[in-house]
Amino acid sequence: MNLVETSPNISTDSSASEKGEATSQQQSNNGYALTVDEVIEQHIGALGFGQIVHALLVSIAWTFDAQSTLISIFSDAKPAARLLTTGAIVEGSMLCGLSTGEWEWVGGKSDTIVSEWNLICEHKFLVALPSTLFFIGSLFGSGVYGYLADSWFGRKKTLLISCLLTFVTALAISFSPNIWVYAFLRFANGFFKSGIGSCCIVLATEVVGKKWRGQVGQYGFFFFTLGFLSLPLMGYLERKSWRNLYRITSILPLGYAVFLLPFAYESPRWLLVKGRNKEAMVVLKKLARRNGKQLPSDLSLVDLKQGRDDRASSSSEKFWRTKWAVKRIVIVMMAGFGTGFVYYGIQLNAENLNFNLYLTVAVNALMEFPAVFFGSFLLGVMNRRPLFSISSYLAGTACLLCAVLSLHRVTTVLPATKWLQLAVEAVGFMASSTAYDVLYVYGVELFPTNVRNFAVSLLCQAFMLGASAAPLLVALGRENAMMSFIVIGAASVLSGVVSLWLKETRNAPLYETLTQQGKAEEMENKTECS
């Protein structure tokens, strides 16, 4: 154990004074008080069996986040059509000059929303509407859920609400009578599912030591990958009915909310910030027991409300009046916008590769696994800022190469261009996935407990705002694939550049309040300058 980092009484580490009143051990008649960080590092263990089980349990919900977000790759896909006279396969643009009796959809009218509602020719841009509204719904929902998770309900109850409402709206989508109802319900589904990701990553990382936050934060992305990988299989099995695909995916969050989520713990940090110290101690004692340890009987938690001029709660400490927090969240959201645009843009743009859709999506999903494992390893040995920027640069470079490989004269010279483009696109997607995952963990570490879920929800909003532009880019890519890859590549590079102004957080403590973190970072800056 590194006593310089964990013991607040050792003056050789400036972090003891940086943490201020709330991070010092407070002696009392009944024993002594520690912060949550100190209890975890000194008594529970930075990462043990209890924390691993808890992190895995809450991270499972990421599976439904992936399925809800990416299901449109199959439900909204452009199916093949053929001429009735010759049986020749024709592209969607060639159907505009033909009468209804001259052609038919190869798989039937119930394959996708495009074939069921004939979203071609003058109606082709309506295909992008449901996905765009889904991401806009996620944008608004992230802000609402972030506020609820930090103030009223906490992380666990907010996650429960999000899972239940995701089930309701996904099931309702399967009964949509037309494109307009379908688009509205996709908006609602995006709104209600948006609480899953932010609550999962915060719940998982708030109970582990600072050394393991990055790696544990990756658990969720592993389950997101499983959800992503399940879609090609389910999409293929239900390729005759997009409605059944929604019905199958709707059942999973309901089962999770009823049978698994009740066994997860509420965040002890949130409980402490809300003044529920006894409940926070109960959670920490359970984690200690699962790790084969026992907390001292005279141990208590630092009361954040004692000895402070202002109350350390999200209702009184104004996020938008704290200059360093506002500057930081603006930079984070700028990077998040570009990252979300690139990450979802590459996935949704898969249909413009002129490759088998199921195989392309499966390859992209499989590339998530090395992204998660490499990301977990690199988070343990690299600083967050350069890891994110390098991943963004690599993703941007790969997309620009895809643009070059989509040129007609290149495809003419190189017979294996399709396979080469698929390989380069897969590498670009892996890099964008790594950047996305790292930025999520980075966002958790950049802000204190009483606004952490709110800050992460703003990052999610930025992700979704970028993602909401991706379907429009895909529609553009159907006319000009090269241009769509150029735009994605440029956005990725710019995201990496913006992140250079963020503070490094590797091995930094997780603070509890804005005031506490502001004072600590101000003192740290003075120490560095001197």
C-alpha positions as CSV (number, residue, x, y, z in Angstrom):
1,M,0.0,0.0,0.0
2,N,1.3,3.4,-0.9
3,L,1.0,5.3,2.4
4,V,2.0,8.6,0.8
5,E,-1.2,8.4,-1.3
6,T,-3.6,7.0,1.2
7,S,-2.6,8.5,4.6
8,P,-3.7,12.1,5.0
9,N,-1.4,12.6,8.0
10,I,1.8,12.3,6.0
11,S,2.9,15.8,5.0
12,T,5.4,14.7,2.4
13,D,2.5,14.3,-0.1
14,S,0.9,17.5,-1.1
15,S,-2.4,15.7,-1.9
16,A,-3.2,15.6,1.9
17,S,-3.5,19.4,2.0
18,E,-5.2,19.5,-1.5
19,K,-8.0,17.4,-0.3
20,G,-8.9,19.9,2.4
21,E,-11.2,19.3,5.3
22,A,-13.2,16.6,3.6
23,T,-10.2,14.4,3.0
24,S,-8.4,14.6,6.3
25,Q,-9.0,12.1,9.1
26,Q,-11.3,13.7,11.6
27,Q,-10.7,12.4,15.2
28,S,-13.8,12.1,17.3
29,N,-14.7,10.6,20.7
30,N,-16.0,7.4,19.1
31,G,-13.1,6.7,16.7
32,Y,-11.9,8.2,13.5
33,A,-13.4,9.2,10.2
34,L,-12.1,8.6,6.6
35,T,-13.3,9.6,3.2
36,V,-14.7,6.9,0.8
37,D,-11.4,6.9,-1.1
38,E,-9.4,6.2,2.1
39,V,-11.8,3.5,3.3
40,I,-11.5,1.7,-0.1
41,E,-7.7,2.0,-0.3
42,Q,-6.8,1.3,3.3
43,H,-9.5,-1.2,4.4
44,I,-11.6,-2.7,1.6
45,G,-8.9,-3.0,-1.1
46,A,-8.5,-1.1,-4.4
47,L,-10.1,-4.0,-6.3
48,G,-11.4,-7.3,-4.9
49,F,-14.0,-9.9,-5.5
50,G,-16.9,-7.7,-4.2
51,Q,-16.1,-4.8,-6.5
52,I,-15.6,-7.1,-9.5
53,V,-19.0,-8.8,-9.0
54,H,-20.7,-5.4,-8.5
55,A,-19.0,-3.8,-11.6
56,L,-19.9,-6.8,-13.8
57,L,-23.5,-6.8,-12.4
58,V,-24.2,-3.1,-13.3
59,S,-22.2,-3.3,-16.5
60,I,-24.5,-6.0,-18.0
61,A,-27.0,-3.2,-18.8
62,W,-24.7,-1.8,-21.4
63,T,-25.8,-4.7,-23.6
64,F,-29.3,-3.2,-24.0
65,D,-27.7,0.3,-24.6
66,A,-25.9,-1.2,-27.6
67,Q,-28.9,-3.1,-29.0
68,S,-31.2,-0.1,-28.7
69,T,-28.7,2.2,-30.3
70,L,-27.6,0.1,-33.2
71,I,-30.7,-2.0,-34.0
72,S,-31.5,0.5,-36.8
73,I,-28.5,-0.8,-38.8
74,F,-30.8,-3.7,-39.7
75,S,-34.3,-2.4,-39.1
76,D,-33.7,0.7,-41.2
77,A,-31.5,-1.0,-43.8
78,K,-32.0,-0.6,-47.6
79,P,-33.0,-4.1,-48.9
80,A,-32.4,-5.4,-52.3
81,A,-35.1,-5.2,-55.1
82,R,-35.5,-7.1,-58.3
83,L,-37.2,-6.7,-61.6
84,L,-40.2,-9.1,-62.1
85,T,-39.5,-9.6,-65.8
86,T,-35.8,-10.5,-65.6
87,G,-35.1,-11.1,-61.9
88,A,-32.2,-8.7,-62.1
89,I,-31.2,-7.0,-58.8
90,V,-31.6,-3.2,-59.0
91,E,-30.5,-0.3,-56.8
92,G,-33.0,1.9,-55.0
93,S,-32.3,4.9,-57.3
94,M,-33.2,2.8,-60.3
95,L,-36.6,2.1,-58.9
96,C,-37.8,5.7,-59.2
97,G,-38.7,5.4,-62.9
98,L,-40.5,2.1,-62.6
99,S,-44.1,1.4,-61.7
100,T,-45.0,-0.7,-58.7
101,G,-45.9,-3.7,-60.8
102,E,-42.5,-3.9,-62.5
103,W,-40.4,-4.8,-59.4
104,E,-40.6,-6.3,-55.9
105,W,-38.5,-6.4,-52.7
106,V,-36.3,-9.5,-52.6
107,G,-37.1,-10.4,-49.0
108,G,-40.7,-9.2,-48.9
109,K,-42.2,-6.0,-47.6
110,S,-41.7,-6.8,-43.8
111,D,-37.9,-7.0,-43.9
112,T,-37.2,-3.4,-42.9
113,I,-39.0,-0.1,-42.6
114,V,-37.8,0.8,-46.1
115,S,-39.5,-2.1,-47.8
116,E,-42.7,-1.9,-45.6
117,W,-43.3,1.8,-46.1
118,N,-41.5,2.2,-49.5
119,L,-39.0,4.8,-48.3
120,I,-37.3,5.3,-51.6
121,C,-36.9,8.0,-54.2
122,E,-38.5,11.2,-52.9
123,H,-39.0,9.6,-49.5
124,K,-35.4,8.2,-49.1
125,F,-34.3,10.9,-46.6
126,L,-37.1,9.9,-44.3
127,V,-35.0,6.8,-43.5
128,A,-32.5,9.0,-41.6
129,L,-35.3,10.6,-39.5
130,P,-35.9,7.9,-36.9
131,S,-32.2,7.4,-36.1
132,T,-31.6,11.1,-35.9
133,L,-34.5,11.6,-33.6
134,F,-33.3,8.6,-31.5
135,F,-30.0,10.3,-30.9
136,I,-31.7,13.7,-30.2
137,G,-33.9,11.9,-27.7
138,S,-30.7,10.5,-26.1
139,L,-29.3,14.0,-26.0
140,F,-32.2,15.4,-24.0
141,G,-32.6,12.2,-21.9
142,S,-29.0,12.3,-20.8
143,G,-29.4,15.7,-19.1
144,V,-32.6,14.6,-17.3
145,Y,-31.1,11.3,-16.1
146,G,-27.9,13.0,-15.0
147,Y,-29.8,15.4,-12.8
148,L,-32.0,12.6,-11.4
149,A,-29.0,10.4,-10.6
150,D,-27.1,13.2,-8.8
151,S,-30.1,14.6,-6.9
152,W,-33.3,12.7,-6.4
153,F,-33.0,9.0,-7.2
154,G,-29.3,8.1,-7.1
155,R,-27.5,6.0,-9.6
156,K,-29.2,2.6,-9.0
157,K,-32.9,3.8,-9.1
158,T,-32.2,5.9,-12.2
159,L,-30.7,2.8,-13.9
160,L,-33.8,0.8,-12.9
161,I,-36.2,3.5,-14.4
162,S,-34.1,3.7,-17.6
163,C,-34.2,-0.1,-18.1
164,L,-38.0,-0.4,-17.5
165,L,-38.8,2.5,-19.9
166,T,-36.5,1.2,-22.5
167,F,-38.5,-2.1,-22.5
168,V,-41.8,-0.2,-22.8
169,T,-40.7,2.0,-25.7
170,A,-38.9,-0.8,-27.6
171,L,-42.0,-3.0,-27.4
172,A,-44.2,-0.1,-28.5
173,I,-41.9,0.5,-31.6
174,S,-42.7,-3.0,-32.9
175,F,-46.4,-1.9,-33.3
176,S,-45.7,1.3,-35.3
177,P,-48.3,1.8,-38.0
178,N,-46.2,4.3,-40.1
179,I,-42.9,6.1,-40.3
180,W,-44.1,9.1,-38.2
181,V,-45.1,7.0,-35.2
182,Y,-42.0,4.9,-35.6
183,A,-39.8,8.0,-35.6
184,F,-41.5,9.4,-32.5
185,L,-41.2,6.2,-30.6
186,R,-37.5,6.0,-31.6
187,F,-37.1,9.4,-30.1
188,A,-38.8,8.2,-26.9
189,N,-36.7,5.1,-26.8
190,G,-33.5,7.2,-27.2
191,F,-34.7,9.5,-24.4
192,F,-35.5,6.7,-21.9
193,K,-32.5,4.4,-22.6
194,S,-30.0,7.3,-22.2
195,G,-29.7,6.8,-18.4
196,I,-28.1,3.3,-18.8
197,G,-24.6,4.2,-19.9
198,S,-23.8,7.1,-17.5
199,C,-25.3,5.3,-14.5
200,C,-23.5,2.0,-15.3
201,I,-20.0,3.5,-15.6
202,V,-20.4,5.7,-12.5
203,L,-21.8,2.9,-10.4
204,A,-18.9,0.6,-11.5
205,T,-16.1,3.0,-11.0
206,E,-17.1,4.8,-7.7
207,V,-16.4,1.7,-5.6
208,V,-12.9,0.9,-6.7
209,G,-9.5,2.3,-6.0
210,K,-8.0,5.0,-8.3
211,K,-5.5,2.6,-9.8
212,W,-8.3,0.4,-11.2
213,R,-10.9,3.0,-12.3
214,G,-9.9,2.9,-15.9
215,Q,-9.9,-0.9,-16.2
216,V,-13.2,-1.3,-14.4
217,G,-14.7,1.4,-16.6
218,Q,-14.0,-0.8,-19.5
219,Y,-16.2,-3.6,-18.2
220,G,-19.2,-1.8,-19.5
221,F,-17.8,-1.5,-23.0
222,F,-17.2,-5.2,-23.0
223,F,-20.9,-5.8,-22.5
224,F,-21.7,-3.1,-25.0
225,T,-19.6,-5.1,-27.5
226,L,-21.6,-8.2,-26.6
227,G,-24.8,-6.4,-27.3
228,F,-23.4,-5.1,-30.6
229,L,-22.2,-8.5,-31.6
230,S,-25.6,-10.1,-30.8
231,L,-27.3,-7.8,-33.4
232,P,-26.0,-9.4,-36.6
233,L,-27.1,-12.8,-35.3
234,M,-30.6,-11.7,-34.2
235,G,-30.9,-9.5,-37.3
236,Y,-30.1,-12.5,-39.6
237,L,-32.5,-14.8,-37.7
238,E,-35.3,-12.2,-37.9
239,R,-34.4,-10.8,-41.3
240,K,-38.0,-11.3,-42.4
241,S,-39.5,-9.1,-39.7
242,W,-38.0,-5.9,-38.3
243,R,-40.9,-5.9,-35.8
244,N,-39.9,-9.2,-34.2
245,L,-36.3,-7.9,-33.9
246,Y,-37.6,-5.1,-31.7
247,R,-39.7,-7.4,-29.6
248,I,-36.8,-9.7,-28.9
249,T,-34.5,-6.9,-27.8
250,S,-37.2,-5.3,-25.6
251,I,-37.5,-8.3,-23.3
252,L,-33.8,-8.2,-22.2
253,P,-33.8,-4.9,-20.2
254,L,-37.0,-6.0,-18.4
255,G,-35.5,-9.3,-17.3
256,Y,-32.4,-7.5,-16.1
257,A,-34.3,-4.9,-14.1
258,V,-36.4,-7.5,-12.3
259,F,-33.9,-10.3,-11.7
260,L,-30.4,-8.9,-11.6
261,L,-30.3,-5.1,-10.8
262,P,-31.8,-5.6,-7.2
263,F,-28.5,-7.3,-6.2
264,A,-26.4,-4.2,-7.1
265,Y,-25.3,-1.6,-4.6
266,E,-26.1,2.1,-4.6
267,S,-23.0,4.3,-4.8
268,P,-21.6,5.0,-1.3
269,R,-20.1,8.2,-2.6
270,W,-23.6,9.5,-3.6
271,L,-25.1,8.4,-0.3
272,L,-22.4,10.2,1.6
273,V,-22.9,13.4,-0.5
274,K,-26.6,13.2,0.3
275,G,-25.9,13.0,4.0
276,R,-26.9,9.3,4.2
277,N,-23.7,8.3,6.0
278,K,-25.1,5.1,7.7
279,E,-26.3,3.7,4.4
280,A,-23.0,4.5,2.8
281,M,-21.2,2.6,5.6
282,V,-23.6,-0.4,5.1
283,V,-22.6,-0.6,1.4
284,L,-18.8,-0.4,2.2
285,K,-19.2,-3.1,4.9
286,K,-20.8,-5.4,2.4
287,L,-18.0,-4.8,-0.1
288,A,-15.4,-5.5,2.6
289,R,-17.1,-8.7,3.6
290,R,-17.2,-9.9,0.0
291,N,-13.5,-9.2,-0.2
292,G,-12.9,-11.3,3.0
293,K,-12.2,-8.2,5.1
294,Q,-13.9,-6.4,8.0
295,L,-14.1,-2.6,8.6
296,P,-12.9,-1.4,12.1
297,S,-15.8,-1.0,14.5
298,D,-14.7,2.6,15.4
299,L,-14.5,3.7,11.7
300,S,-16.9,6.3,10.3
301,L,-17.1,8.4,7.2
302,V,-16.2,12.0,7.0
303,D,-19.3,14.2,7.2
304,L,-19.0,16.5,4.2
305,K,-21.5,18.9,5.8
306,Q,-19.5,19.6,8.9
307,G,-17.2,22.6,9.0
308,R,-18.1,24.0,5.6
309,D,-19.5,27.4,4.7
310,D,-21.4,26.0,1.7
311,R,-23.2,22.7,1.5
312,A,-21.7,20.0,-0.7
313,S,-24.8,19.0,-2.6
314,S,-25.7,19.3,-6.2
315,S,-28.7,21.5,-5.3
316,S,-26.6,24.3,-3.7
317,E,-23.1,24.1,-5.3
318,K,-23.8,25.6,-8.7
319,F,-22.0,23.8,-11.5
320,W,-22.5,26.5,-14.1
321,R,-21.1,29.2,-11.7
322,T,-17.8,27.3,-11.2
323,K,-15.4,28.6,-13.9
324,W,-13.0,25.7,-14.1
325,A,-15.9,23.2,-14.3
326,V,-17.6,25.1,-17.1
327,K,-14.4,25.4,-19.1
328,R,-13.6,21.8,-18.6
329,I,-17.1,20.5,-19.6
330,V,-17.1,22.6,-22.8
331,I,-13.8,21.0,-23.9
332,V,-15.1,17.6,-22.9
333,M,-18.3,18.1,-24.9
334,M,-16.5,19.3,-28.0
335,A,-14.3,16.2,-27.9
336,G,-17.4,14.1,-27.2
337,F,-19.3,15.6,-30.1
338,G,-16.6,14.6,-32.6
339,T,-16.1,11.2,-31.0
340,G,-19.8,10.3,-31.0
341,F,-20.1,11.5,-34.6
342,V,-17.1,9.3,-35.7
343,Y,-18.0,6.2,-33.6
344,Y,-21.6,6.0,-34.7
345,G,-20.9,7.4,-38.2
346,I,-18.5,4.5,-39.0
347,Q,-21.0,1.9,-37.8
348,L,-24.0,3.4,-39.6
349,N,-21.9,4.0,-42.7
350,A,-21.2,0.3,-43.0
351,E,-23.8,-0.1,-45.7
352,N,-21.8,2.3,-48.0
353,L,-18.8,-0.1,-48.1
354,N,-20.5,-2.2,-50.9
355,F,-20.0,-5.3,-48.7
356,N,-22.3,-7.8,-47.1
357,L,-24.0,-5.9,-44.3
358,Y,-24.2,-8.7,-41.8
359,L,-20.5,-9.5,-42.2
360,T,-19.4,-5.9,-42.0
361,V,-21.4,-5.3,-38.8
362,A,-20.0,-8.5,-37.3
363,V,-16.4,-7.5,-38.2
364,N,-17.0,-4.1,-36.6
365,A,-18.5,-5.7,-33.5
366,L,-15.5,-8.1,-33.2
367,M,-13.1,-5.2,-33.4
368,E,-14.7,-3.9,-30.2
369,F,-13.1,-6.7,-28.3
370,P,-9.5,-5.7,-29.0
371,A,-10.5,-2.1,-28.5
372,V,-11.7,-3.0,-25.0
373,F,-8.7,-5.1,-24.1
374,F,-6.1,-2.8,-25.5
375,G,-8.0,0.2,-23.9
376,S,-8.0,-1.5,-20.5
377,F,-4.3,-2.3,-20.8
378,L,-3.3,1.1,-22.1
379,L,-5.4,2.9,-19.4
380,G,-3.2,1.2,-16.8
381,V,0.1,2.3,-18.3
382,M,-0.7,5.5,-20.3
383,N,-2.1,8.9,-19.4
384,R,-5.6,9.5,-20.5
385,R,-5.1,12.6,-22.6
386,P,-2.5,11.2,-25.1
387,L,-4.3,7.9,-25.2
388,F,-7.5,9.6,-26.3
389,S,-5.8,11.9,-28.8
390,I,-3.7,9.2,-30.5
391,S,-6.7,6.9,-30.8
392,S,-8.6,9.8,-32.5
393,Y,-5.8,10.5,-34.9
394,L,-5.6,6.8,-35.9
395,A,-9.4,6.6,-36.5
396,G,-9.3,9.7,-38.6
397,T,-6.4,8.5,-40.7
398,A,-8.1,5.2,-41.3
399,C,-11.3,7.0,-42.5
400,L,-9.3,9.1,-44.9
401,L,-7.7,6.0,-46.3
402,C,-11.2,4.5,-46.8
403,A,-12.1,7.7,-48.7
404,V,-9.2,7.1,-51.0
405,L,-10.0,3.4,-51.5
406,S,-13.6,4.3,-52.5
407,L,-12.4,6.2,-55.5
408,H,-13.5,4.5,-58.8
409,R,-10.0,4.5,-60.3
410,V,-8.6,2.9,-57.2
411,T,-11.2,0.1,-57.2
412,T,-10.4,-0.5,-60.9
413,V,-6.7,-0.9,-60.3
414,L,-6.9,-3.0,-57.1
415,P,-9.1,-6.0,-57.4
416,A,-9.0,-6.6,-53.6
417,T,-10.1,-3.1,-52.8
418,K,-13.3,-4.2,-51.1
419,W,-11.4,-6.4,-48.6
420,L,-8.7,-3.8,-48.1
421,Q,-11.3,-1.1,-47.4
422,L,-13.1,-3.5,-44.9
423,A,-9.8,-4.1,-43.1
424,V,-8.9,-0.3,-42.9
425,E,-12.5,0.5,-41.8
426,A,-12.2,-2.1,-39.1
427,V,-9.0,-0.7,-37.8
428,G,-10.5,2.8,-37.9
429,F,-13.5,1.6,-36.0
430,M,-11.3,-0.1,-33.3
431,A,-9.5,3.1,-32.8
432,S,-12.7,5.2,-32.6
433,S,-14.1,2.7,-30.1
434,T,-11.0,3.0,-28.0
435,A,-11.3,6.8,-28.1
436,Y,-15.0,6.6,-27.1
437,D,-14.3,4.3,-24.2
438,V,-11.3,6.3,-22.9
439,L,-13.2,9.6,-23.1
440,Y,-16.1,8.0,-21.0
441,V,-13.6,7.0,-18.3
442,Y,-11.8,10.3,-18.6
443,G,-15.1,12.2,-18.1
444,V,-15.8,10.3,-14.9
445,E,-12.5,11.3,-13.4
446,L,-12.6,14.9,-14.4
447,F,-15.4,15.9,-12.0
448,P,-16.4,15.4,-8.4
449,T,-19.1,13.1,-6.9
450,N,-21.8,15.6,-6.4
451,V,-21.9,16.5,-10.1
452,R,-20.2,13.5,-11.6
453,N,-23.3,11.9,-13.1
454,F,-24.5,15.3,-14.4
455,A,-21.1,15.9,-16.1
456,V,-21.1,12.4,-17.6
457,S,-24.6,12.9,-18.8
458,L,-23.5,16.1,-20.5
459,L,-20.7,14.1,-22.2
460,C,-23.4,11.6,-23.2
461,Q,-25.4,14.5,-24.7
462,A,-22.3,15.5,-26.7
463,F,-21.9,11.9,-27.9
464,M,-25.6,11.8,-28.9
465,L,-25.5,15.2,-30.6
466,G,-22.6,14.0,-32.7
467,A,-24.4,10.7,-33.4
468,S,-27.6,12.5,-34.4
469,A,-25.7,13.9,-37.4
470,A,-24.4,10.5,-38.4
471,P,-27.6,9.2,-40.1
472,L,-27.7,12.3,-42.4
473,L,-24.1,11.5,-43.3
474,V,-25.0,8.0,-44.2
475,A,-27.7,9.3,-46.5
476,L,-25.1,11.5,-48.1
477,G,-22.8,8.5,-48.4
478,R,-25.3,6.6,-50.5
479,E,-24.7,9.3,-53.1
480,N,-21.0,10.0,-52.4
481,A,-19.2,7.4,-50.2
482,M,-15.8,9.2,-50.4
483,M,-17.2,12.4,-49.0
484,S,-18.8,10.7,-46.0
485,F,-15.5,9.1,-45.0
486,I,-13.6,12.4,-45.4
487,V,-16.0,14.2,-43.1
488,I,-15.7,11.4,-40.5
489,G,-11.9,11.4,-40.7
490,A,-11.7,15.2,-40.2
491,A,-14.0,15.2,-37.2
492,S,-11.9,12.5,-35.5
493,V,-8.7,14.4,-35.9
494,L,-10.2,17.6,-34.6
495,S,-11.5,15.7,-31.5
496,G,-8.0,14.6,-30.7
497,V,-6.7,18.2,-31.0
498,V,-9.4,19.6,-28.7
499,S,-8.5,17.1,-25.9
500,L,-5.0,18.6,-25.5
501,W,-6.5,21.3,-23.3
502,L,-7.9,18.8,-20.7
503,K,-6.3,18.1,-17.3
504,E,-4.6,14.7,-16.9
505,T,-6.4,12.5,-14.3
506,R,-4.4,9.2,-14.2
507,N,-3.9,8.2,-10.5
508,A,-5.6,11.4,-9.4
509,P,-8.1,11.1,-6.4
510,L,-11.8,11.3,-7.0
511,Y,-13.1,14.4,-5.2
512,E,-16.5,14.6,-3.6
513,T,-17.5,18.3,-4.2
514,L,-16.8,21.1,-6.6
515,T,-15.3,23.3,-3.9
516,Q,-13.0,20.6,-2.6
517,Q,-11.7,19.8,-6.1
518,G,-11.3,23.4,-7.0
519,K,-9.2,24.1,-4.0
520,A,-7.1,21.0,-4.4
521,E,-6.4,21.7,-8.1
522,E,-5.6,25.3,-7.4
523,M,-3.1,24.3,-4.8
524,E,-1.7,21.7,-7.2
525,N,-1.2,24.3,-9.9
526,K,0.6,26.6,-7.4
527,T,2.9,23.8,-6.4
528,E,3.7,23.0,-10.1
529,C,4.4,26.7,-10.8
530,S,6.7,27.0,-7.8
